[in-house]
């Protein structure tokens, strides 16, 4: 493990101070997952990547990425080629 020192707004620091370091690590991990999915969704919306590739760069399953996209109001499109690639994987 690495030690990381951060400057945080007082309100955030106040909320984090009583927490156990394992809980803070879990919180950061969840935040990073969310951020990766948001970034992949931007690429997906632009049409530059498939849902499968978006999931891969976000490091989540295709089901997770699809659910996330739907929750954000985006209905991923699947081409015949994409479906063949996904079924072959």
C-alpha positions in Angstrom: 0.0 0.0 0.0 1.0 3.6 -0.6 0.5 6.5 1.7 -1.3 9.4 0.1 -1.6 12.9 1.5 -4.5 15.1 0.3 -5.8 18.6 0.9 -9.6 18.4 1.2 -12.3 21.0 1.8 -13.1 21.2 5.5 -16.6 19.8 5.1 -15.3 16.7 3.3 -12.4 16.2 5.8 -14.9 16.5 8.6 -17.0 13.6 7.1 -14.0 11.5 6.5 -12.1 11.9 9.7 -14.1 9.4 11.8 -13.9 6.7 9.1 -11.7 3.7 9.1 -9.0 3.7 6.4 -10.6 0.5 4.8 -13.9 2.3 4.5 -12.1 5.3 2.9 -10.3 3.0 0.4 -13.7 1.4 -0.5 -15.2 4.9 -1.0 -12.3 5.9 -3.3 -12.6 2.6 -5.2 -16.3 3.1 -5.8 -15.7 6.7 -6.9 -13.0 5.6 -9.3 -15.3 3.0 -10.8 -18.0 5.6 -11.2 -15.6 8.0 -12.9 -14.3 5.4 -15.3 -17.9 4.5 -16.2 -18.8 8.2 -16.7 -15.7 8.7 -19.0 -16.5 5.6 -21.0 -20.1 6.8 -21.3 -18.9 10.0 -22.9 -17.1 8.0 -25.6 -20.2 5.8 -26.1 -22.4 8.8 -26.5 -20.1 10.2 -29.1 -20.5 7.0 -31.0 -16.7 6.3 -31.1 -16.9 3.0 -29.2 -19.1 0.0 -28.7 -20.8 -0.9 -25.4 -18.3 -3.8 -25.1 -15.3 -1.5 -25.6 -16.8 1.1 -23.2 -17.1 -1.7 -20.6 -13.5 -2.8 -21.2 -12.0 0.7 -20.7 -14.2 1.2 -17.6 -13.1 -2.2 -16.3 -16.6 -3.4 -15.7 -18.8 -6.1 -17.2 -20.9 -5.3 -20.3 -24.0 -5.8 -18.2 -22.8 -3.2 -15.7 -22.0 -0.8 -18.5 -25.3 -1.4 -20.2 -27.2 -0.9 -16.9 -25.2 2.3 -16.2 -25.9 3.6 -19.8 -29.6 2.9 -19.4 -29.7 4.6 -16.0 -28.1 7.7 -17.6 -30.7 7.7 -20.4 -28.6 6.2 -23.1 -29.8 3.1 -25.0 -26.7 1.4 -26.4 -27.0 0.3 -30.0 -25.7 -3.1 -31.1 -24.6 -3.8 -34.6 -24.5 -7.3 -36.1 -20.7 -7.1 -35.9 -20.8 -6.0 -32.3 -23.1 -8.9 -31.4 -20.8 -11.4 -33.2 -17.8 -10.0 -31.3 -19.6 -10.2 -28.0 -20.9 -13.7 -28.5 -17.4 -14.9 -29.6 -15.8 -13.5 -26.4 
